[in-house]
Amino acid sequence: MKLIITLLAVLWSFQALAVDTPQRGMVMTTVALKFGEPKEKLPAVGNPPIVRWVYPGYVVYFQDDYVIDTVLTPSTPPAHG
């Protein structure tokens, strides 16, 4: 019984960490409509050009208007010292 309660607690904590983010294959207009305008739009870099949109808590990477990845970012910078 204790093991079941522990497993449920772990699953609950993972669920609390879940973040709704853009999924691979979404187009820029859909991302903007569903998640709002990003905090920052970074210019295209490289070949093929990759564009980054910065949202609080994550960055969305686009190639040819399509999401290719979404990466979670720390909400606060790590402490130095």
Secondary structure, DSSP 8 states (H G I E B T S, - for coil): -HHHHHHHHHHHHHHHH------TT-BHHHHHHHH-S-SEEEEEETTTTEEEEEETTEEEEEETTEEEEEEE--SS-----
